[in-house]
Amino acid sequence: MTAKQNVKESKRRFSLTRFFREVKAEVKRITWPSKEDTKKAVLAVFVFAIAFILLVGSMDFIFKNLFDLVFGLK
C-alpha cells in the first residue's frame, strides 16, 4: 500500500469514540471568557435589544399616526 492509499483509507473510517475524544480535547483548549466579561456582554446585548425595540416601536407609532393624519383614517 502506498502512503496515499493509507491516508484515503484512514479518512474513510469513522470512530464515534475517537470523535468524542477529539471533541473533549478541543473543548479543553478553549479559552473561556471570565464571568465578568460574560456579564458585560449579556448586558450589552440586553441594552442594544431594548434600544432597538424602543426605536422600532417609536417609529411604528410615528408612521402610523402620520398615515392616519395624511389619509384621514381616523
C-alpha positions in Angstrom: 0.0 0.0 0.0 1.2 3.5 -0.8 1.0 6.4 1.6 -1.8 8.0 -0.4 -3.9 4.9 0.0 -3.3 4.8 3.7 -4.4 8.4 4.0 -7.6 7.8 2.0 -8.4 4.7 4.0 -7.9 6.4 7.3 -10.2 9.3 6.2 -13.0 6.9 5.4 -13.1 5.2 8.7 -15.2 6.9 11.4 -15.0 6.1 15.0 -17.5 7.5 17.4 -15.3 7.1 20.4 -12.4 8.9 18.6 -14.7 11.7 17.6 -15.8 12.3 21.2 -12.3 12.0 22.4 -11.2 14.7 20.0 -14.2 16.9 20.9 -13.2 16.6 24.5 -9.6 17.6 23.7 -10.8 20.6 21.7 -13.1 21.8 24.5 -10.2 21.7 26.9 -8.2 24.0 24.6 -10.9 26.7 24.5 -10.2 29.9 26.3 -13.5 30.7 28.0 -14.4 34.3 28.9 -14.3 35.3 32.5 -17.6 35.7 34.4 -17.2 39.5 34.4 -16.7 39.5 30.6 -19.8 37.3 30.1 -21.9 39.7 32.3 -20.7 42.7 30.3 -21.5 41.0 27.0 -25.0 39.9 28.2 -25.7 43.4 29.5 -24.6 45.0 26.2 -26.9 42.6 24.3 -29.9 43.5 26.5 -29.2 47.2 26.3 -29.0 47.0 22.5 -32.1 44.9 22.2 -34.1 47.3 24.4 -32.9 50.3 22.5 -33.7 48.7 19.2 -37.2 47.7 20.4 -37.8 51.3 21.5 -36.6 52.7 18.2 -38.7 50.4 16.1 -41.8 50.9 18.4 -41.5 54.7 18.3 -41.0 54.7 14.5 -44.1 52.5 14.1 -46.1 54.8 16.3 -45.0 57.9 14.5 -45.6 56.5 11.0 -49.0 55.0 12.0 -50.1 58.4 13.2 -48.7 60.2 10.2 -50.5 57.8 7.8 -53.7 58.2 9.8 -53.3 62.0 9.5 -52.5 62.1 5.8 -55.1 59.6 4.7 -57.8 60.6 7.2 -58.2 57.1 8.6 -59.4 58.3 12.0 
